[in-house]
Amino acid sequence: MSATVTVWVLGDQQNIPHPVLIEAHNRRIPNATIRVLLIESIHRLAYFRAHRQKITLVLRSMRHYAAHLQGLGYLVDYRQAPSLCELYS
């Protein structure tokens, strides 16, 4: 039976290699799949005081990062939600 280890990467912390991914590999359970969770939250973006064009760049960057991680073989869970609370309700 294989397990899944989920790591949450914030939208403004798109690093390759990301420290949380390195840590997940170091502590990896045998035969476990590493899933990367990326959340696009409208509430969080409203809190992020920036020009509309910069917010657009952040969102595009998150989507490209997700595609890049998939290309590296990671299971990517990319979610869009009005807020984090509504994501799990």
PyMOL Python script that loads the backbone (N, CA, C, O; Angstrom):
from pymol import cmd

cmd.read_pdbstr("""\
ATOM      1  N   MET A   1       0.845  -1.174   0.000  1.00  0.00           N
ATOM      2  CA  MET A   1       0.000   0.000   0.000  1.00  0.00           C
ATOM      3  C   MET A   1       0.892   1.240   0.000  1.00  0.00           C
ATOM      4  O   MET A   1       1.808   1.344   0.816  1.00  0.00           O
ATOM      5  N   SER A   2       0.633   2.171  -0.903  1.00  0.00           N
ATOM      6  CA  SER A   2       1.464   3.367  -0.963  1.00  0.00           C
ATOM      7  C   SER A   2       0.765   4.529  -0.267  1.00  0.00           C
ATOM      8  O   SER A   2      -0.461   4.639  -0.274  1.00  0.00           O
ATOM      9  N   ALA A   3       1.565   5.372   0.320  1.00  0.00           N
ATOM     10  CA  ALA A   3       1.053   6.543   1.026  1.00  0.00           C
ATOM     11  C   ALA A   3       1.297   7.787   0.181  1.00  0.00           C
ATOM     12  O   ALA A   3       2.093   7.772  -0.758  1.00  0.00           O
ATOM     13  N   THR A   4       0.607   8.848   0.527  1.00  0.00           N
ATOM     14  CA  THR A   4       0.800  10.128  -0.147  1.00  0.00           C
ATOM     15  C   THR A   4       1.201  11.160   0.894  1.00  0.00           C
ATOM     16  O   THR A   4       0.533  11.317   1.916  1.00  0.00           O
ATOM     17  N   VAL A   5       2.289  11.859   0.629  1.00  0.00           N
ATOM     18  CA  VAL A   5       2.757  12.947   1.482  1.00  0.00           C
ATOM     19  C   VAL A   5       2.420  14.245   0.769  1.00  0.00           C
ATOM     20  O   VAL A   5       2.864  14.468  -0.357  1.00  0.00           O
ATOM     21  N   THR A   6       1.635  15.107   1.417  1.00  0.00           N
ATOM     22  CA  THR A   6       1.233  16.370   0.802  1.00  0.00           C
ATOM     23  C   THR A   6       2.040  17.512   1.408  1.00  0.00           C
ATOM     24  O   THR A   6       2.152  17.636   2.627  1.00  0.00           O
ATOM     25  N   VAL A   7       2.598  18.338   0.534  1.00  0.00           N
ATOM     26  CA  VAL A   7       3.297  19.542   0.978  1.00  0.00           C
ATOM     27  C   VAL A   7       2.607  20.741   0.340  1.00  0.00           C
ATOM     28  O   VAL A   7       2.250  20.716  -0.838  1.00  0.00           O
ATOM     29  N   TRP A   8       2.426  21.778   1.128  1.00  0.00           N
ATOM     30  CA  TRP A   8       1.752  22.986   0.670  1.00  0.00           C
ATOM     31  C   TRP A   8       2.809  24.023   0.352  1.00  0.00           C
ATOM     32  O   TRP A   8       3.607  24.397   1.211  1.00  0.00           O
ATOM     33  N   VAL A   9       2.811  24.485  -0.892  1.00  0.00           N
ATOM     34  CA  VAL A   9       3.736  25.526  -1.325  1.00  0.00           C
ATOM     35  C   VAL A   9       2.922  26.791  -1.553  1.00  0.00           C
ATOM     36  O   VAL A   9       1.957  26.792  -2.317  1.00  0.00           O
ATOM     37  N   LEU A  10       3.317  27.861  -0.887  1.00  0.00           N
ATOM     38  CA  LEU A  10       2.618  29.133  -1.033  1.00  0.00           C
ATOM     39  C   LEU A  10       2.948  29.769  -2.377  1.00  0.00           C
ATOM     40  O   LEU A  10       4.010  29.524  -2.950  1.00  0.00           O
ATOM     41  N   GLY A  11       2.035  30.579  -2.867  1.00  0.00           N
ATOM     42  CA  GLY A  11       2.177  31.176  -4.192  1.00  0.00           C
ATOM     43  C   GLY A  11       3.377  32.074  -4.356  1.00  0.00           C
ATOM     44  O   GLY A  11       3.864  32.251  -5.473  1.00  0.00           O
ATOM     45  N   ASP A  12       3.866  32.646  -3.273  1.00  0.00           N
ATOM     46  CA  ASP A  12       5.024  33.535  -3.384  1.00  0.00           C
ATOM     47  C   ASP A  12       6.325  32.839  -2.995  1.00  0.00           C
ATOM     48  O   ASP A  12       7.334  33.501  -2.755  1.00  0.00           O
ATOM     49  N   GLN A  13       6.308  31.519  -2.932  1.00  0.00           N
ATOM     50  CA  GLN A  13       7.504  30.759  -2.564  1.00  0.00           C
ATOM     51  C   GLN A  13       7.778  29.660  -3.581  1.00  0.00           C
ATOM     52  O   GLN A  13       7.905  28.490  -3.222  1.00  0.00           O
ATOM     53  N   GLN A  14       7.868  30.038  -4.836  1.00  0.00           N
ATOM     54  CA  GLN A  14       8.023  29.078  -5.921  1.00  0.00           C
ATOM     55  C   GLN A  14       9.503  28.871  -6.228  1.00  0.00           C
ATOM     56  O   GLN A  14      10.051  29.483  -7.145  1.00  0.00           O
ATOM     57  N   ASN A  15      10.127  28.016  -5.465  1.00  0.00           N
ATOM     58  CA  ASN A  15      11.553  27.738  -5.642  1.00  0.00           C
ATOM     59  C   ASN A  15      11.752  26.328  -6.165  1.00  0.00           C
ATOM     60  O   ASN A  15      11.021  25.404  -5.809  1.00  0.00           O
ATOM     61  N   ILE A  16      12.754  26.182  -7.016  1.00  0.00           N
ATOM     62  CA  ILE A  16      13.195  24.846  -7.441  1.00  0.00           C
ATOM     63  C   ILE A  16      14.674  24.782  -7.099  1.00  0.00           C
ATOM     64  O   ILE A  16      15.435  25.567  -7.664  1.00  0.00           O
ATOM     65  N   PRO A  17      15.126  23.925  -6.235  1.00  0.00           N
ATOM     66  CA  PRO A  17      14.346  23.024  -5.395  1.00  0.00           C
ATOM     67  C   PRO A  17      13.795  23.761  -4.183  1.00  0.00           C
ATOM     68  O   PRO A  17      14.494  24.561  -3.562  1.00  0.00           O
ATOM     69  N   HIS A  18      12.567  23.494  -3.857  1.00  0.00           N
ATOM     70  CA  HIS A  18      11.920  24.130  -2.711  1.00  0.00           C
ATOM     71  C   HIS A  18      12.327  23.382  -1.443  1.00  0.00           C
ATOM     72  O   HIS A  18      12.339  22.151  -1.435  1.00  0.00           O
ATOM     73  N   PRO A  19      12.658  24.102  -0.373  1.00  0.00           N
ATOM     74  CA  PRO A  19      13.089  23.436   0.868  1.00  0.00           C
ATOM     75  C   PRO A  19      12.086  22.412   1.407  1.00  0.00           C
ATOM     76  O   PRO A  19      12.497  21.379   1.936  1.00  0.00           O
ATOM     77  N   VAL A  20      10.784  22.673   1.285  1.00  0.00           N
ATOM     78  CA  VAL A  20       9.801  21.720   1.798  1.00  0.00           C
ATOM     79  C   VAL A  20       9.788  20.442   0.948  1.00  0.00           C
ATOM     80  O   VAL A  20       9.526  19.357   1.467  1.00  0.00           O
ATOM     81  N   LEU A  21      10.070  20.566  -0.353  1.00  0.00           N
ATOM     82  CA  LEU A  21      10.170  19.376  -1.197  1.00  0.00           C
ATOM     83  C   LEU A  21      11.417  18.572  -0.870  1.00  0.00           C
ATOM     84  O   LEU A  21      11.390  17.341  -0.876  1.00  0.00           O
ATOM     85  N   ILE A  22      12.506  19.267  -0.585  1.00  0.00           N
ATOM     86  CA  ILE A  22      13.737  18.581  -0.186  1.00  0.00           C
ATOM     87  C   ILE A  22      13.498  17.819   1.120  1.00  0.00           C
ATOM     88  O   ILE A  22      13.913  16.669   1.262  1.00  0.00           O
ATOM     89  N   GLU A  23      12.832  18.469   2.064  1.00  0.00           N
ATOM     90  CA  GLU A  23      12.532  17.830   3.352  1.00  0.00           C
ATOM     91  C   GLU A  23      11.605  16.627   3.161  1.00  0.00           C
ATOM     92  O   GLU A  23      11.777  15.599   3.816  1.00  0.00           O
ATOM     93  N   ALA A  24      10.629  16.756   2.270  1.00  0.00           N
ATOM     94  CA  ALA A  24       9.730  15.626   2.005  1.00  0.00           C
ATOM     95  C   ALA A  24      10.496  14.448   1.414  1.00  0.00           C
ATOM     96  O   ALA A  24      10.202  13.295   1.731  1.00  0.00           O
ATOM     97  N   HIS A  25      11.479  14.731   0.554  1.00  0.00           N
ATOM     98  CA  HIS A  25      12.298  13.646   0.001  1.00  0.00           C
ATOM     99  C   HIS A  25      13.176  13.012   1.079  1.00  0.00           C
ATOM    100  O   HIS A  25      13.358  11.795   1.096  1.00  0.00           O
ATOM    101  N   ASN A  26      13.720  13.834   1.977  1.00  0.00           N
ATOM    102  CA  ASN A  26      14.588  13.321   3.040  1.00  0.00           C
ATOM    103  C   ASN A  26      13.828  12.462   4.051  1.00  0.00           C
ATOM    104  O   ASN A  26      14.380  11.495   4.576  1.00  0.00           O
ATOM    105  N   ARG A  27      12.585  12.799   4.323  1.00  0.00           N
ATOM    106  CA  ARG A  27      11.775  12.060   5.304  1.00  0.00           C
ATOM    107  C   ARG A  27      10.807  11.096   4.639  1.00  0.00           C
ATOM    108  O   ARG A  27       9.898  10.577   5.287  1.00  0.00           O
ATOM    109  N   ARG A  28      10.990  10.864   3.397  1.00  0.00           N
ATOM    110  CA  ARG A  28      10.028  10.112   2.588  1.00  0.00           C
ATOM    111  C   ARG A  28       9.777   8.704   3.124  1.00  0.00           C
ATOM    112  O   ARG A  28      10.699   7.971   3.481  1.00  0.00           O
ATOM    113  N   ILE A  29       8.517   8.367   3.164  1.00  0.00           N
ATOM    114  CA  ILE A  29       8.083   7.023   3.515  1.00  0.00           C
ATOM    115  C   ILE A  29       8.309   6.156   2.281  1.00  0.00           C
ATOM    116  O   ILE A  29       8.015   6.601   1.171  1.00  0.00           O
ATOM    117  N   PRO A  30       8.816   4.946   2.432  1.00  0.00           N
ATOM    118  CA  PRO A  30       9.027   4.094   1.254  1.00  0.00           C
ATOM    119  C   PRO A  30       7.750   3.952   0.418  1.00  0.00           C
ATOM    120  O   PRO A  30       6.664   3.740   0.957  1.00  0.00           O
ATOM    121  N   ASN A  31       7.894   4.071  -0.880  1.00  0.00           N
ATOM    122  CA  ASN A  31       6.801   3.951  -1.857  1.00  0.00           C
ATOM    123  C   ASN A  31       5.753   5.050  -1.725  1.00  0.00           C
ATOM    124  O   ASN A  31       4.634   4.884  -2.211  1.00  0.00           O
ATOM    125  N   ALA A  32       6.083   6.164  -1.084  1.00  0.00           N
ATOM    126  CA  ALA A  32       5.129   7.260  -0.934  1.00  0.00           C
ATOM    127  C   ALA A  32       5.203   8.189  -2.144  1.00  0.00           C
ATOM    128  O   ALA A  32       6.260   8.375  -2.747  1.00  0.00           O
ATOM    129  N   THR A  33       4.064   8.758  -2.475  1.00  0.00           N
ATOM    130  CA  THR A  33       3.972   9.750  -3.529  1.00  0.00           C
ATOM    131  C   THR A  33       3.965  11.123  -2.887  1.00  0.00           C
ATOM    132  O   THR A  33       3.259  11.344  -1.903  1.00  0.00           O
ATOM    133  N   ILE A  34       4.746  12.052  -3.434  1.00  0.00           N
ATOM    134  CA  ILE A  34       4.743  13.418  -2.918  1.00  0.00           C
ATOM    135  C   ILE A  34       3.781  14.244  -3.763  1.00  0.00           C
ATOM    136  O   ILE A  34       3.935  14.375  -4.977  1.00  0.00           O
ATOM    137  N   ARG A  35       2.776  14.800  -3.071  1.00  0.00           N
ATOM    138  CA  ARG A  35       1.797  15.663  -3.731  1.00  0.00           C
ATOM    139  C   ARG A  35       2.072  17.101  -3.315  1.00  0.00           C
ATOM    140  O   ARG A  35       2.278  17.384  -2.135  1.00  0.00           O
ATOM    141  N   VAL A  36       2.076  18.004  -4.284  1.00  0.00           N
ATOM    142  CA  VAL A  36       2.292  19.419  -4.014  1.00  0.00           C
ATOM    143  C   VAL A  36       0.946  20.126  -4.110  1.00  0.00           C
ATOM    144  O   VAL A  36       0.259  20.038  -5.129  1.00  0.00           O
ATOM    145  N   LEU A  37       0.575  20.826  -3.044  1.00  0.00           N
ATOM    146  CA  LEU A  37      -0.686  21.552  -2.990  1.00  0.00           C
ATOM    147  C   LEU A  37      -0.418  23.035  -3.238  1.00  0.00           C
ATOM    148  O   LEU A  37       0.375  23.657  -2.532  1.00  0.00           O
ATOM    149  N   LEU A  38      -1.079  23.589  -4.237  1.00  0.00           N
ATOM    150  CA  LEU A  38      -1.029  25.017  -4.541  1.00  0.00           C
ATOM    151  C   LEU A  38      -2.460  25.534  -4.511  1.00  0.00           C
ATOM    152  O   LEU A  38      -3.343  24.952  -5.141  1.00  0.00           O
ATOM    153  N   ILE A  39      -2.696  26.626  -3.782  1.00  0.00           N
ATOM    154  CA  ILE A  39      -4.044  27.158  -3.643  1.00  0.00           C
ATOM    155  C   ILE A  39      -4.078  28.597  -4.131  1.00  0.00           C
ATOM    156  O   ILE A  39      -3.309  29.448  -3.683  1.00  0.00           O
ATOM    157  N   GLU A  40      -4.988  28.843  -5.057  1.00  0.00           N
ATOM    158  CA  GLU A  40      -5.224  30.185  -5.586  1.00  0.00           C
ATOM    159  C   GLU A  40      -6.458  30.722  -4.870  1.00  0.00           C
ATOM    160  O   GLU A  40      -7.583  30.337  -5.187  1.00  0.00           O
ATOM    161  N   SER A  41      -6.245  31.604  -3.910  1.00  0.00           N
ATOM    162  CA  SER A  41      -7.330  32.114  -3.075  1.00  0.00           C
ATOM    163  C   SER A  41      -7.631  33.568  -3.424  1.00  0.00           C
ATOM    164  O   SER A  41      -6.752  34.426  -3.350  1.00  0.00           O
ATOM    165  N   ILE A  42      -8.872  33.836  -3.801  1.00  0.00           N
ATOM    166  CA  ILE A  42      -9.283  35.197  -4.143  1.00  0.00           C
ATOM    167  C   ILE A  42      -9.164  36.108  -2.921  1.00  0.00           C
ATOM    168  O   ILE A  42      -8.743  37.257  -3.050  1.00  0.00           O
ATOM    169  N   HIS A  43      -9.528  35.609  -1.740  1.00  0.00           N
ATOM    170  CA  HIS A  43      -9.427  36.390  -0.510  1.00  0.00           C
ATOM    171  C   HIS A  43      -7.976  36.774  -0.224  1.00  0.00           C
ATOM    172  O   HIS A  43      -7.689  37.911   0.149  1.00  0.00           O
ATOM    173  N   ARG A  44      -7.080  35.834  -0.399  1.00  0.00           N
ATOM    174  CA  ARG A  44      -5.656  36.102  -0.162  1.00  0.00           C
ATOM    175  C   ARG A  44      -5.120  37.110  -1.172  1.00  0.00           C
ATOM    176  O   ARG A  44      -4.316  37.973  -0.818  1.00  0.00           O
ATOM    177  N   LEU A  45      -5.556  37.009  -2.418  1.00  0.00           N
ATOM    178  CA  LEU A  45      -5.106  37.951  -3.436  1.00  0.00           C
ATOM    179  C   LEU A  45      -5.627  39.354  -3.152  1.00  0.00           C
ATOM    180  O   LEU A  45      -4.939  40.335  -3.439  1.00  0.00           O
ATOM    181  N   ALA A  46      -6.824  39.466  -2.596  1.00  0.00           N
ATOM    182  CA  ALA A  46      -7.359  40.778  -2.237  1.00  0.00           C
ATOM    183  C   ALA A  46      -6.552  41.387  -1.096  1.00  0.00           C
ATOM    184  O   ALA A  46      -6.384  42.605  -1.032  1.00  0.00           O
ATOM    185  N   TYR A  47      -6.052  40.543  -0.198  1.00  0.00           N
ATOM    186  CA  TYR A  47      -5.223  40.998   0.915  1.00  0.00           C
ATOM    187  C   TYR A  47      -3.848  41.449   0.428  1.00  0.00           C
ATOM    188  O   TYR A  47      -3.229  42.331   1.023  1.00  0.00           O
ATOM    189  N   PHE A  48      -3.381  40.845  -0.648  1.00  0.00           N
ATOM    190  CA  PHE A  48      -2.081  41.139  -1.246  1.00  0.00           C
ATOM    191  C   PHE A  48      -2.213  42.447  -2.010  1.00  0.00           C
ATOM    192  O   PHE A  48      -2.703  42.462  -3.139  1.00  0.00           O
ATOM    193  N   ARG A  49      -1.782  43.534  -1.406  1.00  0.00           N
ATOM    194  CA  ARG A  49      -1.972  44.853  -1.998  1.00  0.00           C
ATOM    195  C   ARG A  49      -0.921  45.098  -3.071  1.00  0.00           C
ATOM    196  O   ARG A  49       0.235  45.414  -2.793  1.00  0.00           O
ATOM    197  N   ALA A  50      -1.369  44.938  -4.292  1.00  0.00           N
ATOM    198  CA  ALA A  50      -0.472  45.137  -5.429  1.00  0.00           C
ATOM    199  C   ALA A  50      -1.314  45.537  -6.630  1.00  0.00           C
ATOM    200  O   ALA A  50      -2.540  45.417  -6.634  1.00  0.00           O
ATOM    201  N   HIS A  51      -0.621  46.011  -7.633  1.00  0.00           N
ATOM    202  CA  HIS A  51      -1.288  46.376  -8.874  1.00  0.00           C
ATOM    203  C   HIS A  51      -1.890  45.132  -9.526  1.00  0.00           C
ATOM    204  O   HIS A  51      -1.359  44.032  -9.374  1.00  0.00           O
ATOM    205  N   ARG A  52      -2.976  45.299 -10.236  1.00  0.00           N
ATOM    206  CA  ARG A  52      -3.663  44.182 -10.885  1.00  0.00           C
ATOM    207  C   ARG A  52      -2.736  43.387 -11.803  1.00  0.00           C
ATOM    208  O   ARG A  52      -2.842  42.164 -11.889  1.00  0.00           O
ATOM    209  N   GLN A  53      -1.838  44.077 -12.480  1.00  0.00           N
ATOM    210  CA  GLN A  53      -0.915  43.382 -13.377  1.00  0.00           C
ATOM    211  C   GLN A  53       0.054  42.486 -12.605  1.00  0.00           C
ATOM    212  O   GLN A  53       0.409  41.405 -13.074  1.00  0.00           O
ATOM    213  N   LYS A  54       0.481  42.931 -11.426  1.00  0.00           N
ATOM    214  CA  LYS A  54       1.377  42.111 -10.625  1.00  0.00           C
ATOM    215  C   LYS A  54       0.654  40.861 -10.116  1.00  0.00           C
ATOM    216  O   LYS A  54       1.235  39.776 -10.091  1.00  0.00           O
ATOM    217  N   ILE A  55      -0.591  41.008  -9.718  1.00  0.00           N
ATOM    218  CA  ILE A  55      -1.372  39.851  -9.277  1.00  0.00           C
ATOM    219  C   ILE A  55      -1.525  38.861 -10.426  1.00  0.00           C
ATOM    220  O   ILE A  55      -1.443  37.650 -10.219  1.00  0.00           O
ATOM    221  N   THR A  56      -1.749  39.371 -11.637  1.00  0.00           N
ATOM    222  CA  THR A  56      -1.839  38.506 -12.817  1.00  0.00           C
ATOM    223  C   THR A  56      -0.540  37.745 -13.021  1.00  0.00           C
ATOM    224  O   THR A  56      -0.562  36.559 -13.353  1.00  0.00           O
ATOM    225  N   LEU A  57       0.586  38.409 -12.828  1.00  0.00           N
ATOM    226  CA  LEU A  57       1.874  37.732 -12.966  1.00  0.00           C
ATOM    227  C   LEU A  57       2.067  36.649 -11.905  1.00  0.00           C
ATOM    228  O   LEU A  57       2.610  35.583 -12.196  1.00  0.00           O
ATOM    229  N   VAL A  58       1.626  36.919 -10.687  1.00  0.00           N
ATOM    230  CA  VAL A  58       1.739  35.912  -9.625  1.00  0.00           C
ATOM    231  C   VAL A  58       0.909  34.676  -9.971  1.00  0.00           C
ATOM    232  O   VAL A  58       1.370  33.549  -9.790  1.00  0.00           O
ATOM    233  N   LEU A  59      -0.306  34.882 -10.466  1.00  0.00           N
ATOM    234  CA  LEU A  59      -1.167  33.752 -10.830  1.00  0.00           C
ATOM    235  C   LEU A  59      -0.584  32.959 -12.001  1.00  0.00           C
ATOM    236  O   LEU A  59      -0.590  31.728 -11.985  1.00  0.00           O
ATOM    237  N   ARG A  60      -0.083  33.661 -13.006  1.00  0.00           N
ATOM    238  CA  ARG A  60       0.542  32.965 -14.144  1.00  0.00           C
ATOM    239  C   ARG A  60       1.763  32.188 -13.692  1.00  0.00           C
ATOM    240  O   ARG A  60       2.011  31.071 -14.147  1.00  0.00           O
ATOM    241  N   SER A  61       2.521  32.792 -12.795  1.00  0.00           N
ATOM    242  CA  SER A  61       3.716  32.134 -12.276  1.00  0.00           C
ATOM    243  C   SER A  61       3.346  30.860 -11.509  1.00  0.00           C
ATOM    244  O   SER A  61       4.020  29.839 -11.644  1.00  0.00           O
ATOM    245  N   MET A  62       2.280  30.917 -10.707  1.00  0.00           N
ATOM    246  CA  MET A  62       1.833  29.736  -9.966  1.00  0.00           C
ATOM    247  C   MET A  62       1.438  28.614 -10.926  1.00  0.00           C
ATOM    248  O   MET A  62       1.766  27.449 -10.703  1.00  0.00           O
ATOM    249  N   ARG A  63       0.740  28.976 -11.984  1.00  0.00           N
ATOM    250  CA  ARG A  63       0.299  27.958 -12.952  1.00  0.00           C
ATOM    251  C   ARG A  63       1.476  27.354 -13.701  1.00  0.00           C
ATOM    252  O   ARG A  63       1.498  26.150 -13.956  1.00  0.00           O
ATOM    253  N   HIS A  64       2.449  28.174 -14.052  1.00  0.00           N
ATOM    254  CA  HIS A  64       3.649  27.650 -14.718  1.00  0.00           C
ATOM    255  C   HIS A  64       4.461  26.779 -13.762  1.00  0.00           C
ATOM    256  O   HIS A  64       5.013  25.755 -14.166  1.00  0.00           O
ATOM    257  N   TYR A  65       4.532  27.182 -12.512  1.00  0.00           N
ATOM    258  CA  TYR A  65       5.240  26.399 -11.491  1.00  0.00           C
ATOM    259  C   TYR A  65       4.587  25.028 -11.323  1.00  0.00           C
ATOM    260  O   TYR A  65       5.273  24.011 -11.218  1.00  0.00           O
ATOM    261  N   ALA A  66       3.245  25.015 -11.299  1.00  0.00           N
ATOM    262  CA  ALA A  66       2.518  23.751 -11.189  1.00  0.00           C
ATOM    263  C   ALA A  66       2.829  22.848 -12.382  1.00  0.00           C
ATOM    264  O   ALA A  66       3.052  21.649 -12.215  1.00  0.00           O
ATOM    265  N   ALA A  67       2.843  23.421 -13.575  1.00  0.00           N
ATOM    266  CA  ALA A  67       3.146  22.636 -14.776  1.00  0.00           C
ATOM    267  C   ALA A  67       4.584  22.123 -14.737  1.00  0.00           C
ATOM    268  O   ALA A  67       4.857  20.994 -15.148  1.00  0.00           O
ATOM    269  N   HIS A  68       5.494  22.949 -14.246  1.00  0.00           N
ATOM    270  CA  HIS A  68       6.897  22.543 -14.144  1.00  0.00           C
ATOM    271  C   HIS A  68       7.059  21.380 -13.162  1.00  0.00           C
ATOM    272  O   HIS A  68       7.786  20.426 -13.436  1.00  0.00           O
ATOM    273  N   LEU A  69       6.382  21.466 -12.024  1.00  0.00           N
ATOM    274  CA  LEU A  69       6.447  20.381 -11.043  1.00  0.00           C
ATOM    275  C   LEU A  69       5.865  19.087 -11.602  1.00  0.00           C
ATOM    276  O   LEU A  69       6.391  18.005 -11.346  1.00  0.00           O
ATOM    277  N   GLN A  70       4.785  19.198 -12.362  1.00  0.00           N
ATOM    278  CA  GLN A  70       4.215  18.003 -12.993  1.00  0.00           C
ATOM    279  C   GLN A  70       5.220  17.398 -13.967  1.00  0.00           C
ATOM    280  O   GLN A  70       5.345  16.176 -14.059  1.00  0.00           O
ATOM    281  N   GLY A  71       5.932  18.253 -14.690  1.00  0.00           N
ATOM    282  CA  GLY A  71       6.957  17.773 -15.605  1.00  0.00           C
ATOM    283  C   GLY A  71       8.094  17.061 -14.886  1.00  0.00           C
ATOM    284  O   GLY A  71       8.744  16.186 -15.459  1.00  0.00           O
ATOM    285  N   LEU A  72       8.333  17.432 -13.635  1.00  0.00           N
ATOM    286  CA  LEU A  72       9.361  16.773 -12.832  1.00  0.00           C
ATOM    287  C   LEU A  72       8.853  15.481 -12.196  1.00  0.00           C
ATOM    288  O   LEU A  72       9.617  14.763 -11.550  1.00  0.00           O
ATOM    289  N   GLY A  73       7.571  15.184 -12.377  1.00  0.00           N
ATOM    290  CA  GLY A  73       7.022  13.932 -11.862  1.00  0.00           C
ATOM    291  C   GLY A  73       6.242  14.050 -10.563  1.00  0.00           C
ATOM    292  O   GLY A  73       5.830  13.035 -10.002  1.00  0.00           O
ATOM    293  N   TYR A  74       6.034  15.249 -10.081  1.00  0.00           N
ATOM    294  CA  TYR A  74       5.242  15.429  -8.860  1.00  0.00           C
ATOM    295  C   TYR A  74       3.758  15.364  -9.187  1.00  0.00           C
ATOM    296  O   TYR A  74       3.328  15.736 -10.279  1.00  0.00           O
ATOM    297  N   LEU A  75       2.996  14.890  -8.230  1.00  0.00           N
ATOM    298  CA  LEU A  75       1.544  14.955  -8.307  1.00  0.00           C
ATOM    299  C   LEU A  75       1.163  16.341  -7.788  1.00  0.00           C
ATOM    300  O   LEU A  75       1.452  16.667  -6.637  1.00  0.00           O
ATOM    301  N   VAL A  76       0.519  17.159  -8.620  1.00  0.00           N
ATOM    302  CA  VAL A  76       0.197  18.538  -8.248  1.00  0.00           C
ATOM    303  C   VAL A  76      -1.307  18.670  -8.061  1.00  0.00           C
ATOM    304  O   VAL A  76      -2.095  18.277  -8.922  1.00  0.00           O
ATOM    305  N   ASP A  77      -1.688  19.230  -6.919  1.00  0.00           N
ATOM    306  CA  ASP A  77      -3.090  19.511  -6.606  1.00  0.00           C
ATOM    307  C   ASP A  77      -3.239  21.026  -6.605  1.00  0.00           C
ATOM    308  O   ASP A  77      -2.928  21.681  -5.610  1.00  0.00           O
ATOM    309  N   TYR A  78      -3.715  21.588  -7.720  1.00  0.00           N
ATOM    310  CA  TYR A  78      -3.863  23.035  -7.875  1.00  0.00           C
ATOM    311  C   TYR A  78      -5.335  23.371  -7.692  1.00  0.00           C
ATOM    312  O   TYR A  78      -6.186  22.925  -8.461  1.00  0.00           O
ATOM    313  N   ARG A  79      -5.624  24.157  -6.673  1.00  0.00           N
ATOM    314  CA  ARG A  79      -7.018  24.466  -6.349  1.00  0.00           C
ATOM    315  C   ARG A  79      -7.271  25.961  -6.416  1.00  0.00           C
ATOM    316  O   ARG A  79      -6.401  26.775  -6.105  1.00  0.00           O
ATOM    317  N   GLN A  80      -8.485  26.301  -6.829  1.00  0.00           N
ATOM    318  CA  GLN A  80      -8.942  27.686  -6.846  1.00  0.00           C
ATOM    319  C   GLN A  80     -10.141  27.783  -5.914  1.00  0.00           C
ATOM    320  O   GLN A  80     -11.060  26.967  -5.983  1.00  0.00           O
ATOM    321  N   ALA A  81     -10.124  28.786  -5.043  1.00  0.00           N
ATOM    322  CA  ALA A  81     -11.209  28.937  -4.078  1.00  0.00           C
ATOM    323  C   ALA A  81     -11.350  30.401  -3.686  1.00  0.00           C
ATOM    324  O   ALA A  81     -10.376  31.152  -3.723  1.00  0.00           O
ATOM    325  N   PRO A  82     -12.568  30.812  -3.309  1.00  0.00           N
ATOM    326  CA  PRO A  82     -12.746  32.181  -2.823  1.00  0.00           C
ATOM    327  C   PRO A  82     -11.904  32.461  -1.579  1.00  0.00           C
ATOM    328  O   PRO A  82     -11.353  33.551  -1.430  1.00  0.00           O
ATOM    329  N   SER A  83     -11.807  31.469  -0.685  1.00  0.00           N
ATOM    330  CA  SER A  83     -10.991  31.609   0.520  1.00  0.00           C
ATOM    331  C   SER A  83     -10.579  30.208   0.968  1.00  0.00           C
ATOM    332  O   SER A  83     -11.124  29.211   0.495  1.00  0.00           O
ATOM    333  N   LEU A  84      -9.625  30.143   1.872  1.00  0.00           N
ATOM    334  CA  LEU A  84      -9.189  28.848   2.381  1.00  0.00           C
ATOM    335  C   LEU A  84     -10.298  28.182   3.182  1.00  0.00           C
ATOM    336  O   LEU A  84     -10.425  26.958   3.150  1.00  0.00           O
ATOM    337  N   CYS A  85     -11.097  28.955   3.894  1.00  0.00           N
ATOM    338  CA  CYS A  85     -12.203  28.387   4.672  1.00  0.00           C
ATOM    339  C   CYS A  85     -13.228  27.732   3.764  1.00  0.00           C
ATOM    340  O   CYS A  85     -13.746  26.663   4.091  1.00  0.00           O
ATOM    341  N   GLU A  86     -13.533  28.353   2.628  1.00  0.00           N
ATOM    342  CA  GLU A  86     -14.531  27.807   1.715  1.00  0.00           C
ATOM    343  C   GLU A  86     -13.984  26.639   0.917  1.00  0.00           C
ATOM    344  O   GLU A  86     -14.752  25.867   0.342  1.00  0.00           O
ATOM    345  N   LEU A  87     -12.678  26.502   0.875  1.00  0.00           N
ATOM    346  CA  LEU A  87     -12.075  25.405   0.134  1.00  0.00           C
ATOM    347  C   LEU A  87     -12.446  24.067   0.779  1.00  0.00           C
ATOM    348  O   LEU A  87     -12.668  23.084   0.072  1.00  0.00           O
ATOM    349  N   TYR A  88     -12.516  24.019   2.110  1.00  0.00           N
ATOM    350  CA  TYR A  88     -12.764  22.772   2.815  1.00  0.00           C
ATOM    351  C   TYR A  88     -14.148  22.683   3.439  1.00  0.00           C
ATOM    352  O   TYR A  88     -14.416  21.778   4.229  1.00  0.00           O
ATOM    353  N   SER A  89     -15.024  23.609   3.093  1.00  0.00           N
ATOM    354  CA  SER A  89     -16.379  23.530   3.673  1.00  0.00           C
ATOM    355  C   SER A  89     -17.313  22.755   2.767  1.00  0.00           C
ATOM    356  O   SER A  89     -18.488  22.587   3.090  1.00  0.00           O
TER     357      SER A  89
END
""", "prot")
cmd.dss("prot")
cmd.show_as("cartoon", "prot")
cmd.util.cbc("prot")
cmd.orient("prot")
